Amino acid sequence: MNPTILRVAAGAGIGYFVIKKFFRKPLRRLVVCTAKGALNLADGVESTGQAVTRGWHNIIEEAKTEIEKKKDSRVMREAGSMVEKASSSVAGYMHKTAETIENLADQLEYRDKETSEDDSEDDREK
C-alpha cells in the first residue's frame, strides 16, 4: 500500500477518536441547543399561524355580520316604504269609502224625506 494513504488513514482514525473524546459533549450540547431552538421556532411559527388564522376568521365573521346588517337595514327601509305606500293607499281608499257612505246616507235621507212628504200629502188628501 501507499505510505501516504496509510498516513492519511491513520490521521483520520486518530482524528476521529480525538474529536469523539474531546468534542463529543460540546458538539452534543450544540446539537441539542440547535434542536431546541428549531422546536421553539416551530412552536412560535405555529402559534403565530394560528393567531393569524383566528384573526382572519374574526375578520370574515365581522364582514359577514356587517353585510347582514346592511341587508337587514335595506330590507327594513324597503318594507317601511312599502308599508307607507300601502297605508297611504289604504287611507285613500278608506277616505273614498267614507265619502261614498256619506253620499249614500245623504241620498237615503233625502229619499226618506221625499217619501215622508209624499205620505203626508196622501194623508192630507184623505
Backbone hydrogen bonds, N-H to C=O, Kabsch-Sander energy under -0.5 kcal/mol:
donor,donor_aa,acceptor,acceptor_aa,energy
6,L,2,N,-1.8
7,R,3,P,-2.1
8,V,4,T,-2.4
9,A,5,I,-2.5
10,A,6,L,-2.6
11,G,7,R,-2.7
12,A,8,V,-2.4
13,G,9,A,-2.4
14,I,10,A,-2.7
15,G,11,G,-2.7
16,Y,12,A,-2.3
17,F,13,G,-2.1
18,V,14,I,-2.5
19,I,15,G,-2.9
20,K,16,Y,-2.8
21,K,17,F,-2.5
22,F,18,V,-3.0
23,F,19,I,-2.0
24,R,20,K,-0.6
27,L,23,F,-2.3
28,R,24,R,-2.6
29,R,25,K,-2.9
30,L,26,P,-2.4
31,V,27,L,-2.7
32,V,28,R,-3.0
33,C,29,R,-3.0
34,T,30,L,-2.3
35,A,31,V,-2.5
36,K,32,V,-2.7
37,G,33,C,-2.6
38,A,34,T,-2.5
39,L,35,A,-2.6
40,N,36,K,-3.0
41,L,37,G,-2.6
42,A,38,A,-2.5
43,D,39,L,-2.6
44,G,40,N,-2.6
45,V,41,L,-2.8
46,E,42,A,-2.6
47,S,43,D,-2.8
48,T,44,G,-2.4
49,G,45,V,-2.6
50,Q,46,E,-2.5
51,A,47,S,-2.4
52,V,48,T,-2.6
53,T,49,G,-2.5
54,R,50,Q,-2.9
55,G,51,A,-2.7
56,W,52,V,-2.6
57,H,53,T,-2.6
58,N,54,R,-2.4
59,I,55,G,-2.3
60,I,56,W,-2.5
61,E,57,H,-2.6
62,E,58,N,-2.4
63,A,59,I,-2.4
64,K,60,I,-2.6
65,T,61,E,-2.4
66,E,62,E,-2.5
67,I,63,A,-2.4
68,E,64,K,-2.5
69,K,65,T,-2.5
70,K,66,E,-2.4
71,K,67,I,-2.5
72,D,68,E,-3.0
73,S,69,K,-2.9
74,R,70,K,-2.5
75,V,71,K,-2.9
76,M,72,D,-2.7
77,R,73,S,-2.4
78,E,74,R,-2.7
79,A,75,V,-3.0
80,G,76,M,-2.8
81,S,77,R,-2.6
82,M,78,E,-2.4
83,V,79,A,-2.7
84,E,80,G,-2.5
85,K,81,S,-2.5
86,A,82,M,-2.9
87,S,83,V,-3.2
88,S,84,E,-2.5
89,S,85,K,-2.5
90,V,86,A,-3.2
91,A,87,S,-2.8
92,G,88,S,-2.2
93,Y,89,S,-2.7
94,M,90,V,-3.0
95,H,91,A,-2.4
96,K,92,G,-2.5
97,T,93,Y,-2.8
98,A,94,M,-2.7
99,E,95,H,-2.4
100,T,96,K,-2.6
101,I,97,T,-2.7
102,E,98,A,-2.5
103,N,99,E,-2.7
104,L,100,T,-2.7
105,A,101,I,-2.7
106,D,102,E,-2.6
107,Q,103,N,-2.6
108,L,104,L,-2.9
109,E,105,A,-2.4
110,Y,106,D,-2.6
111,R,107,Q,-2.6
112,D,108,L,-2.7
113,K,109,E,-2.1
114,E,110,Y,-2.2
115,T,111,R,-3.0
116,S,112,D,-2.4
117,E,113,K,-2.2
118,D,114,E,-2.7
119,D,115,T,-2.5
120,S,116,S,-2.1
121,E,117,E,-2.2
122,D,118,D,-2.2
123,D,119,D,-2.1
124,R,120,S,-1.7
125,E,121,E,-1.8
126,K,122,D,-1.1
